[in-house]
Amino acid sequence: MSAGANLVSFVTIGVLVGCGVTLLLERTLSRVLLGVILIGNGVNLLIVFGGRAGAPPVVGVGEEAAMSDALPQAMVLTAIVITFGFTAFLLAISYRSWYLTGDDEVPDDVEDREIVRRAARREVSAADLASEPAAADPQQVDAPAPPREDGQG
């Protein structure tokens, strides 16, 4: 009976994280927010189930070998606080985006559109591919350092 409960728990964790990742890849900030919440809850459950079950971790109540590990519980409490803070931050960004534009969808970046257009036409980018030595490179940004006046350069 215990193995069935663990299987159901881990399938639930997998569904939470899978749905969270799917929502995280969407373009609207409200769905990204829900994805972060689902992933956070799934990871918290995974950490809790990673701990050892046993007696309460209070010295003097039971044997030390029978006590549960308190570290996963402390990690989950920390993760809950971090997820809450990140959720509040994303909620503020989503509200600000909705307030300014009337929508919380993240628009395409201008550079992203240019990259897609060049990729469709199979153009070579103008990036420096470092085929020539640094001294003969006209796109070299870093100039050599000037010699020091004390003669130690």
Helices and strands as residue ranges (DSSP letters): H 2-24, H 29-50, G 64-66, H 71-101, H 110-120, G 134-136
